[in-house]
């Protein structure tokens, strides 16, 4: 799922190649953060592409800071 987030984030923004490693780390962090916010019993897969999209945007926001 992190890989999907990173690929989507790259397609949504102009991420420089030298920032790919940082973006991957931010996607991992976003994935963990979003998983913690899910209701009990709900898995990321239950959210479909919304989970991936939310993580991609969180990672991109972190990259801008």
C-alpha positions in Angstrom: 0.0 0.0 0.0 2.9 2.4 0.7 4.2 1.7 -2.8 0.8 2.7 -4.3 0.8 5.9 -2.1 4.3 6.9 -3.3 3.5 6.3 -7.0 0.3 8.3 -6.7 2.1 11.1 -4.9 4.6 11.3 -7.6 1.9 11.5 -10.2 0.0 14.2 -8.3 3.0 16.5 -7.9 6.3 17.4 -9.4 8.6 15.5 -7.0 12.2 15.6 -7.9 14.0 12.3 -8.2 16.4 13.2 -5.3 13.3 13.5 -3.1 11.9 10.0 -3.8 13.5 8.5 -0.7 12.1 11.2 1.6 8.7 10.8 -0.1 8.8 7.0 0.5 9.5 7.5 4.2 6.7 10.1 4.4 4.3 7.6 2.7 5.2 4.9 5.3 4.5 7.4 8.1 1.2 8.5 6.5 0.2 4.8 6.2 0.9 4.2 9.9 -0.9 7.4 10.9 -4.0 6.6 8.8 -4.1 3.0 10.1 -4.1 4.3 13.7 -7.1 6.5 12.9 -9.3 3.7 11.4 -12.1 2.4 13.5 -11.6 -0.9 15.2 -12.0 -3.8 12.8 -11.6 -1.6 9.7 -8.6 -2.4 7.5 -7.0 -0.1 5.0 -8.2 -2.3 2.2 -11.8 -1.7 3.3 -11.4 2.0 2.4 -10.4 1.3 -1.2 -8.4 3.9 -3.0 -9.4 6.6 -0.6 -6.8 5.3 1.9 -4.1 5.5 -0.7 -5.1 9.0 -1.9 -5.3 10.3 1.7 -1.8 8.9 2.4 -0.4 10.4 -0.8 -1.7 13.8 0.1 -0.4 13.6 3.7 3.0 12.6 2.4 3.1 15.5 -0.2 2.0 17.9 2.6 4.9 16.7 4.7 7.3 17.1 1.8 6.3 20.7 1.4 7.0 21.5 5.1 
